[in-house]
Amino acid sequence: MTSYSHVKLTIGFVDPDLTPEERDEQAQRLIFELQEIDDVVSVKRLLDPNPPKGNKSLGGFLEGLLLAEVNVSNAKKLLGFLGNRLGGKPIELHVEANGKKLKVKAYGKEELEAAIKAVQDFASI
């Protein structure tokens, strides 16, 4: 079996009660928090591959989405942090580990805990 050294997590805030700007603010706050964790290899916003016409910036970002990358050995710790931090928020996780991909959605604390367990089993972490 090929061993990959990183787990990539795309985290999307999907609360329908929030505006796109509010979901983006949540993502930006989480980025700052994740940047403070030594175990996180990288965390960044995702560029919009199809920015709106007339967009003056160099690309623009997808609202409410971020990509975090962590060493496989620290992935369980990051998932625990996300469980504590995001337990009550509807989110969507896209996970890439060991050459495989998984997509899970959680709309509350219990669903997030089940999603984190599914991710841990999926990535064998």
C-alpha positions as CSV (number, residue, x, y, z in Angstrom):
1,M,0.0,0.0,0.0
2,T,1.3,3.4,-0.9
3,S,1.6,5.8,2.1
4,Y,0.8,9.4,1.7
5,S,2.2,11.9,4.2
6,H,-0.7,14.4,4.1
7,V,-4.5,14.5,4.6
8,K,-6.3,17.3,2.7
9,L,-9.5,18.6,4.1
10,T,-11.7,20.9,2.2
11,I,-14.1,22.5,4.7
12,G,-17.3,24.2,3.6
13,F,-19.7,26.2,5.7
14,V,-23.1,25.3,4.4
15,D,-25.6,26.9,6.9
16,P,-28.5,27.9,4.7
17,D,-29.6,30.5,7.4
18,L,-26.4,32.5,6.8
19,T,-25.6,34.8,3.9
20,P,-22.6,33.9,1.7
21,E,-20.7,36.7,3.4
22,E,-21.4,35.3,6.8
23,R,-20.3,31.8,5.7
24,D,-17.1,33.3,4.3
25,E,-16.5,35.1,7.6
26,Q,-16.8,31.8,9.4
27,A,-14.2,30.2,7.0
28,Q,-11.8,33.1,7.5
29,R,-12.0,32.9,11.3
30,L,-11.3,29.2,11.1
31,I,-8.3,29.8,8.8
32,F,-6.8,32.1,11.4
33,E,-7.4,29.5,14.2
34,L,-5.9,26.7,12.1
35,Q,-2.8,28.9,11.3
36,E,-2.1,28.9,15.0
37,I,-1.9,25.1,15.2
38,D,1.6,23.8,14.7
39,D,0.4,20.5,13.3
40,V,-1.3,22.0,10.3
41,V,0.9,22.0,7.3
42,S,-1.1,24.6,5.4
43,V,-4.5,26.3,5.3
44,K,-5.8,28.6,2.7
45,R,-8.9,29.8,0.9
46,L,-9.9,28.3,-2.4
47,L,-9.6,30.3,-5.6
48,D,-12.7,30.5,-7.7
49,P,-11.9,28.8,-11.0
50,N,-14.8,30.8,-12.7
51,P,-14.8,34.3,-11.1
52,P,-17.7,36.6,-11.9
53,K,-17.4,38.9,-14.9
54,G,-15.9,42.2,-14.1
55,N,-14.1,40.8,-11.0
56,K,-11.1,43.2,-10.5
57,S,-9.1,40.9,-8.3
58,L,-6.8,38.1,-9.5
59,G,-9.4,35.3,-9.4
60,G,-11.4,35.8,-6.2
61,F,-12.2,33.2,-3.7
62,L,-15.0,30.6,-3.2
63,E,-17.1,31.9,-0.3
64,G,-17.2,29.8,2.8
65,L,-14.6,27.3,1.7
66,L,-11.0,26.5,2.9
67,L,-8.4,23.9,2.4
68,A,-6.4,22.5,5.3
69,E,-3.5,20.1,4.9
70,V,-2.1,18.1,7.8
71,N,0.4,15.3,8.3
72,V,-1.4,11.9,8.5
73,S,0.1,11.5,12.0
74,N,-1.6,14.7,13.2
75,A,-4.9,14.3,11.3
76,K,-6.8,12.8,14.2
77,K,-5.8,15.8,16.4
78,L,-7.1,18.2,13.7
79,L,-10.3,16.3,13.4
80,G,-10.8,16.5,17.1
81,F,-10.2,20.2,17.0
82,L,-12.8,20.6,14.2
83,G,-15.3,18.5,16.2
84,N,-14.9,20.8,19.2
85,R,-14.8,24.0,17.2
86,L,-17.6,23.2,14.6
87,G,-19.9,20.9,16.5
88,G,-23.0,23.0,16.1
89,K,-22.4,24.3,12.6
90,P,-23.6,22.7,9.3
91,I,-20.5,21.9,7.3
92,E,-19.3,19.8,4.4
93,L,-16.0,18.0,4.4
94,H,-14.1,16.7,1.4
95,V,-11.2,14.5,2.4
96,E,-8.3,13.3,0.3
97,A,-6.0,10.7,1.9
98,N,-4.1,7.7,0.8
99,G,-5.0,8.4,-2.8
100,K,-8.8,8.2,-2.0
101,K,-11.5,10.8,-1.7
102,L,-14.5,11.1,0.7
103,K,-17.3,13.6,1.0
104,V,-19.4,13.9,4.2
105,K,-21.9,16.5,5.4
106,A,-22.9,17.2,9.0
107,Y,-25.7,19.4,10.2
108,G,-25.1,19.2,13.9
109,K,-22.8,17.9,16.6
110,E,-23.8,14.2,16.5
111,E,-23.6,14.2,12.7
112,L,-20.2,15.8,12.8
113,E,-18.9,13.3,15.3
114,A,-20.2,10.5,13.0
115,A,-18.6,12.2,10.0
116,I,-15.3,12.5,11.8
117,K,-15.4,8.8,12.7
118,A,-16.1,8.0,9.0
119,V,-13.1,10.2,7.9
120,Q,-10.8,8.5,10.5
121,D,-11.9,5.1,9.3
122,F,-11.6,6.1,5.7
123,A,-8.1,7.6,6.1
124,S,-7.0,4.9,8.5
125,I,-5.9,7.5,11.0
